[in-house]
């Protein structure tokens, strides 16, 4: 059975597909004594998923492997819950998935004498906060709490819960020095509710716009703005654009270029039937002649920021392109290429 895609799944996988952001998140939620012993340079993303197919519309999972400074092998299993309320049975599900991870590792290394530690971390963004059990014994018959000897005979498990609903703006600001992570967690925390987004936009919108000026921030801005447009109503989008008057000219120009590319690709939610379609179209159509040139200049700005020289021939080739989708792909590539000439290398 296939599951309906949600905007949350690709967003979470993109955010935490960046190992630097994933490491920042885990440093904030794992026990400090463990954080101090992990060699974060060894962190890698393990492929695959362990969630039941029927639950993939509600859960996104990612598995990371790390080693401690003493050479111990660890797995951190991150589960992101899409639904608005906490799953009462999440501890049991996490235990089931942990056993699947162990079974796969045993099959992969049949001669191993020990199993690595697997730590389940649940990222929750429900409106009312986490109200479900965090320990397996909370789901068992109360008799287990009455007889200590019995408790020792039945499995116990505990999950780490990062409950975004309980975090204030100041908490999110202190969470990490990585702006992309702070903004992503804000979007996950407030993205479900229009009123919360509008209330927090004045503080977080300028930070979102600031991403385009950070090293490597253009890509983060693109997928974060796309997520905002997918989960938010049109008035949130209009409010965000209104905040650009309070940002730097460089930031404003880059944001408007990328924003219009998203619109051109139909990523903005409800673009074709927006609440103020005429006004939005009028603004876009009024800039039709300049959009291609602005898009090309955005490519040049990225290359200049990365200090990659651009020859006259290559500049002319970029300027000769009149297709916004092609220029959008060039902008994506400009973030990662080793040289400007690689923009046109397949």
NORCOR-V793121 format. One line per field, one symbol per residue. ss: DSSP state (H for helix, E for strand, C for the rest). phi: phi as a letter, one per 20 degrees, with the letter a starting at -180 (. if undefined). psi: psi as a letter, one per 30 degrees, with the letter a starting at -180 (. if undefined). Layout:
ss->???
phi->???
psi->???
//
This chain:
ss->CCCCCCHHHHHHHHHHHCHHHHHHHHHHHCCHHHHHHEEEEEEEEECCCCCCHHHCCCEEEEEEEEEECCCCEEEEEEEEECCCCCCCCHHHHHHHHHHHHHHHHHHHCCCCCCCCEEEEEEEECCCCCCCCCCEHHHHCCCHHHHCHHHHCCCCCCECEEEEHHHCCHHHHHHHCCCHHHHHHHHHHHHCCCHHHHHHHHHHHHHHHHHHHHCCCHHHHHHHHHHHHHHHCCHHHHHHHHHHHHHCCHHHHHHHHHHHHHHHHCCCCCCHHHCCCHHHHHHHHHCCHHHHHHHHHHHHHHHHHHCCCCCCHHHHHHHHCCCCHHHHHHHHHHHCCCCCHHHHHCC
phi->.edffcffgfffffgefeffffffffgfdeggffgfefeffefceefocdfggfdffdcdcbdddbcefenfeccdddddeffedffgeffffffgffffffffffffcfefeceffddecdeccffenecegdcfffeegggfeecgffgfedfcbbdedeeffeeegfgffefbeegffffffffffdffcgfffffeffeegfffffgfeegmeffffgfffffgffddfffffffffffffddfffffffffffffffffemfggmgfbffcgfffffffffdgfefffffffffffffffeldfcffffgffffffddffffffffffffdfebfffgdef
psi->kllkklfeeeeeeeegfjeeeeeeeeefflkeeeeffkjfffklkkllkgkkefgfffkkkkkkklklfggkklkjjkkkjelflkjegeeeeeeeeeeeeeeeeeeeiffkflklkkjkkkjkglegljglkfkeffflkfefffjeeeefflkklkkkkjjfffkleeeeefelfjeeeeeeeeeeefffkeeeeeefeeefeeeeefefflkgfeeeeefeeeeefefllefeeeeeeffffglleeeeeeeeeeeeeeeeggekkgefhlfheeeeeeeeefgeefeeeeeeeeeeeeeeeghjkjleeeeeeeffkgjeeeeeeeeeeffflfleffegk.
//
